[in-house]
Amino acid sequence: MTITQILQNQQQQRVSDMSQRTQSKPHVNPYGTPGMSLNDAGDYRKIVPVDEGVAQQVRQIAFDHMKNGFGVSDGEDISQVIRDYTMSLAPEQRLSASWTLNEIFHREAARLGEYVHQYDPNWDWGKPFDTSILDGYRQGVDMQI
């Protein structure tokens, strides 16, 4: 088979795939997370109800990142928790649930950062600080009273 024939076959396959998509077959994003549906995704960037146990686990991971890595990590743990939970949902719910859990994580991380700044104004992400500061931290509470 020549290169020209290979390219023609690939082009024919793409045309066939496109015509199938227009016949209401589900679109599969070959570059996205497996199992994520883009059908009727609309604006998936919205807070949706998620399992409270998973939300708590996400907040705890943010806390652990602050305590053990001074606010930074490789992100594998949070990615795994979010992936495991979202894959248990219907494909149409996964994007928004993933976005919601990421928002919960980032909001908790920002709250933790603000909390540490109250006690160490010179602290910056990744810079060591006295982690005993976090002993008085309560999730979802911005200031210790």
C-alpha positions as CSV (number, residue, x, y, z in Angstrom):
1,M,0.0,0.0,0.0
2,T,1.4,3.4,-0.9
3,I,1.4,6.5,1.3
4,T,-1.2,8.0,-0.9
5,Q,-3.5,5.0,-0.5
6,I,-3.0,5.1,3.3
7,L,-3.9,8.8,3.4
8,Q,-7.0,8.1,1.2
9,N,-8.1,5.3,3.5
10,Q,-7.7,7.5,6.6
11,Q,-9.6,10.3,4.9
12,Q,-12.4,7.9,4.0
13,Q,-12.5,6.7,7.6
14,R,-12.7,10.2,9.0
15,V,-15.6,11.0,6.6
16,S,-17.4,7.8,7.6
17,D,-16.9,8.7,11.3
18,M,-18.2,12.2,10.8
19,S,-21.3,10.9,9.1
20,Q,-22.0,8.5,11.9
21,R,-21.7,11.3,14.4
22,T,-24.3,13.3,12.6
23,Q,-26.6,10.3,12.8
24,S,-26.8,10.7,16.6
25,K,-24.1,8.3,17.6
26,P,-22.4,9.3,20.8
27,H,-19.2,11.4,20.4
28,V,-16.1,9.9,22.0
29,N,-13.4,12.4,22.7
30,P,-10.2,10.5,21.9
31,Y,-8.1,13.1,23.8
32,G,-10.2,13.3,27.0
33,T,-10.7,11.3,30.1
34,P,-12.1,7.9,29.2
35,G,-15.7,7.6,30.1
36,M,-16.4,11.4,30.0
37,S,-19.4,12.2,27.8
38,L,-19.4,15.5,25.8
39,N,-23.0,14.9,24.6
40,D,-25.2,17.7,25.8
41,A,-22.4,18.9,28.1
42,G,-23.5,22.5,27.8
43,D,-21.9,24.5,30.5
44,Y,-20.6,21.8,32.7
45,R,-18.8,24.3,35.0
46,K,-21.5,24.3,37.6
47,I,-21.7,23.1,41.2
48,V,-23.7,19.9,41.4
49,P,-24.6,17.7,44.3
50,V,-21.8,15.2,45.1
51,D,-21.4,12.5,47.7
52,E,-20.5,14.3,51.0
53,G,-18.0,11.5,51.9
54,V,-16.1,12.2,48.7
55,A,-16.3,15.9,49.2
56,Q,-14.9,15.5,52.7
57,Q,-12.1,13.2,51.3
58,V,-11.2,16.0,48.8
59,R,-11.0,18.6,51.6
60,Q,-8.9,16.2,53.7
61,I,-6.5,15.8,50.7
62,A,-6.1,19.6,50.5
63,F,-5.3,19.7,54.2
64,D,-2.8,16.9,53.8
65,H,-1.1,18.7,51.0
66,M,-0.8,21.8,53.2
67,K,0.5,19.9,56.2
68,N,2.8,17.4,54.4
69,G,3.9,19.4,51.3
70,F,3.4,23.0,52.4
71,G,0.5,23.4,50.0
72,V,2.0,21.6,47.0
73,S,1.9,18.0,45.7
74,D,2.1,16.0,42.5
75,G,-1.8,15.9,42.4
76,E,-2.0,12.2,41.8
77,D,-4.0,11.5,45.0
78,I,-6.7,14.1,44.3
79,S,-6.9,13.1,40.7
80,Q,-7.4,9.5,41.6
81,V,-10.2,10.3,44.1
82,I,-12.0,12.5,41.6
83,R,-11.6,9.9,38.8
84,D,-12.8,7.0,41.0
85,Y,-15.9,8.9,42.1
86,T,-16.8,10.4,38.7
87,M,-16.5,7.0,37.0
88,S,-19.2,5.7,39.3
89,L,-21.6,8.2,37.9
90,A,-23.6,8.3,34.6
91,P,-21.4,9.7,31.8
92,E,-23.6,12.8,31.5
93,Q,-22.9,13.7,35.1
94,R,-19.2,13.2,35.2
95,L,-17.9,16.5,33.8
96,S,-19.9,18.6,36.3
97,A,-19.1,16.3,39.2
98,S,-15.5,16.5,38.4
99,W,-15.6,20.2,38.1
100,T,-17.5,20.5,41.4
101,L,-14.9,18.3,43.3
102,N,-12.0,20.3,41.8
103,E,-13.7,23.5,43.0
104,I,-14.2,22.1,46.5
105,F,-10.5,21.1,46.5
106,H,-9.2,24.5,45.3
107,R,-11.5,26.5,47.6
108,E,-10.3,24.5,50.6
109,A,-6.6,24.9,49.5
110,A,-7.1,28.7,49.1
111,R,-8.8,28.8,52.6
112,L,-5.8,26.9,54.0
113,G,-3.4,29.3,52.4
114,E,-5.2,32.2,53.9
115,Y,-5.2,30.6,57.3
116,V,-1.4,30.0,57.2
117,H,-0.9,33.6,56.0
118,Q,-2.7,34.8,59.1
119,Y,0.1,33.2,61.2
120,D,3.0,33.6,58.8
121,P,2.5,36.6,56.5
122,N,5.8,35.8,54.7
123,W,4.8,32.3,53.8
124,D,4.3,31.3,50.1
125,W,3.2,28.0,48.5
126,G,5.8,25.3,48.9
127,K,7.8,27.3,51.5
128,P,8.1,25.5,54.9
129,F,6.2,26.8,57.8
130,D,5.4,25.6,61.4
131,T,2.7,23.0,60.6
132,S,1.5,23.2,64.2
133,I,-0.3,26.3,62.9
134,L,-2.8,23.9,61.3
135,D,-3.7,22.3,64.7
136,G,-6.4,25.0,65.2
137,Y,-7.7,24.9,61.6
138,R,-11.3,23.8,61.0
139,Q,-12.5,23.0,57.5
140,G,-14.8,25.6,56.1
141,V,-14.0,28.1,58.8
142,D,-11.9,31.1,57.7
143,M,-10.6,32.2,61.0
144,Q,-9.9,30.7,64.4
145,I,-12.0,32.5,67.1
